[in-house]
Amino acid sequence: MFFALAVLLIQPQANAQMAFSAEKIALIQPAIPSPASISFFNEITLPLTPVASDTSVQPPVFPEPVELPAAPEPIAMSGPTLHAFLRSGKPMTVSVGQLLDEEHHDRRTWIALGIATHSAATFDAWTTRRAISTSGAQELNPMFKPFAGNASLYAAIQVGPLVMDYVGKKMMYSRHSWVRRMWWVPQSASFASSLFCGVHNLGVH
């Protein structure tokens, strides 16, 4: 009687342990895939389209060239052009004949100024001699004072104009343009100073 009860109590526990162990085994060991799942997986992974057998290289396709817009046409100016403006002025080049004419004109002017300068110096010497002899005046210029008592004053007073003639000639052929344009200044200054001194001597009594 007791043996039969013990067997009945032990049998459900054994069945429960066996079921638990079977469930554990199912969780631990992965299930063996079925043939249907294998065939479905193969159908998915296989390529759907066949690979083309033609392996020839196709030439690259370039885009068509884009046509650029045309350049704007130049607008005609109704006013005076630069070429006409330049032609209306003086020529940019100077001929040899013009240079020779200009040099000839300067040389004649230089000679005329030299004559006027020496004439004014002679007039200064004459008025000085006249003031000394008639009015008892004295020469105040220390350079001409030794010559004031005799006629040698006419020769001594020409030294200054000669120096101014030489300076003006050098300035006429200078390499600087502004010097060449002012070559007449030394002779003109000598002429003005001699003329002023001569007029002053006439006023001495």
BAPA-175762 format. One record per residue (C-alpha): residue in one letter; x, y, z. Coordinates in steps of 0.5 Angstrom, whole numbers, padded with zeros to 4 digits, always signed. Layout:
<nodes>
AXYZ
...
</nodes>
This chain:
<nodes>
M+0000+0000+0000
F+0005+0005+0002
F+0010+0003-0004
A+0004+0004-0009
L+0003+0011-0006
A+0011+0013-0006
V+0011+0011-0014
L+0005+0015-0015
L+0008+0021-0012
I+0015+0020-0015
Q+0012+0019-0022
P+0010+0026-0023
Q+0016+0029-0021
A+0020+0025-0026
N+0015+0027-0031
A+0016+0034-0029
Q+0024+0034-0029
M+0024+0030-0036
A+0019+0036-0039
F+0024+0041-0036
S+0030+0038-0039
A+0027+0037-0045
E+0025+0045-0046
K+0032+0047-0043
I+0035+0042-0049
A+0030+0046-0054
L+0033+0053-0052
I+0040+0051-0051
Q+0041+0047-0058
P+0038+0051-0064
A+0033+0048-0068
I+0035+0044-0074
P+0032+0048-0080
S+0027+0045-0085
P+0028+0043-0092
A+0022+0048-0094
S+0026+0054-0090
I+0033+0052-0093
S+0029+0053-0100
F+0026+0059-0098
F+0033+0062-0096
N+0036+0060-0103
E+0031+0063-0107
I+0032+0070-0103
T+0039+0070-0104
L+0040+0068-0111
P+0040+0074-0116
L+0034+0075-0119
T+0037+0077-0126
P+0042+0074-0130
V+0049+0077-0131
A+0050+0080-0138
S+0056+0076-0142
D+0058+0082-0146
T+0064+0085-0142
S+0066+0090-0148
V+0067+0097-0145
Q+0063+0103-0147
P+0065+0109-0150
P+0064+0115-0145
V+0058+0120-0146
F+0060+0127-0146
P+0055+0133-0145
E+0054+0137-0151
P+0057+0144-0151
V+0053+0150-0149
E+0053+0155-0154
L+0056+0162-0151
P+0052+0168-0152
A+0055+0173-0157
A+0060+0179-0155
P+0056+0186-0155
E+0058+0190-0161
P+0062+0196-0160
I+0057+0202-0160
A+0059+0208-0165
M+0061+0214-0161
S+0058+0221-0165
G+0063+0225-0161
P+0070+0227-0163
T+0075+0221-0163
L+0082+0221-0160
H+0085+0220-0166
A+0082+0227-0169
F+0084+0230-0162
L+0091+0228-0163
R+0091+0230-0170
S+0088+0237-0169
G+0094+0239-0164
K+0102+0240-0165
P+0106+0234-0169
M+0109+0230-0164
T+0116+0229-0168
V+0120+0235-0170
S+0124+0235-0176
V+0131+0237-0177
G+0129+0243-0181
Q+0125+0246-0175
L+0131+0244-0170
L+0136+0248-0175
D+0131+0254-0176
E+0130+0254-0168
E+0138+0254-0167
H+0139+0260-0172
H+0133+0264-0169
D+0137+0263-0162
R+0143+0265-0165
R+0141+0271-0168
T+0137+0273-0162
W+0144+0272-0158
I+0148+0276-0162
A+0143+0282-0162
L+0143+0281-0154
G+0150+0281-0154
I+0150+0288-0158
A+0145+0291-0154
T+0149+0289-0148
H+0156+0291-0150
S+0153+0298-0152
A+0149+0299-0145
A+0156+0298-0142
T+0159+0303-0147
F+0154+0308-0145
D+0155+0306-0138
A+0163+0308-0138
W+0161+0314-0142
T+0157+0317-0137
T+0161+0315-0131
R+0167+0319-0135
R+0163+0325-0136
A+0160+0325-0129
I+0167+0324-0126
S+0170+0330-0131
T+0164+0335-0130
S+0161+0334-0123
G+0167+0331-0119
A+0164+0324-0118
Q+0167+0318-0116
E+0167+0311-0118
L+0164+0307-0113
N+0165+0300-0116
P+0172+0297-0113
M+0173+0293-0119
F+0172+0299-0124
K+0175+0305-0119
P+0183+0304-0122
F+0180+0305-0129
A+0176+0311-0128
G+0181+0316-0129
N+0183+0314-0136
A+0180+0311-0142
S+0181+0304-0140
L+0175+0304-0137
Y+0171+0303-0144
A+0175+0296-0144
A+0175+0294-0137
I+0167+0295-0137
Q+0166+0290-0143
V+0169+0284-0139
G+0162+0283-0135
P+0158+0283-0142
L+0163+0278-0145
V+0162+0273-0139
M+0154+0274-0139
D+0155+0272-0147
Y+0159+0266-0145
V+0154+0264-0140
G+0148+0265-0145
K+0151+0261-0150
K+0153+0255-0145
M+0146+0255-0143
M+0143+0255-0150
Y+0146+0248-0151
S+0145+0245-0144
R+0142+0238-0143
H+0136+0241-0139
S+0130+0244-0143
W+0129+0249-0137
V+0136+0252-0138
R+0135+0252-0145
R+0129+0256-0145
M+0132+0261-0140
W+0139+0262-0144
W+0137+0270-0145
V+0137+0271-0138
P+0144+0273-0137
Q+0145+0278-0142
S+0138+0281-0141
A+0140+0282-0134
S+0147+0285-0136
F+0144+0290-0141
A+0139+0292-0136
S+0144+0293-0130
S+0148+0297-0135
L+0143+0302-0138
F+0140+0303-0131
C+0147+0305-0128
G+0148+0310-0135
V+0142+0313-0133
H+0144+0314-0126
N+0150+0317-0128
L+0147+0322-0133
G+0143+0325-0126
V+0149+0326-0122
H+0151+0334-0122
</nodes>
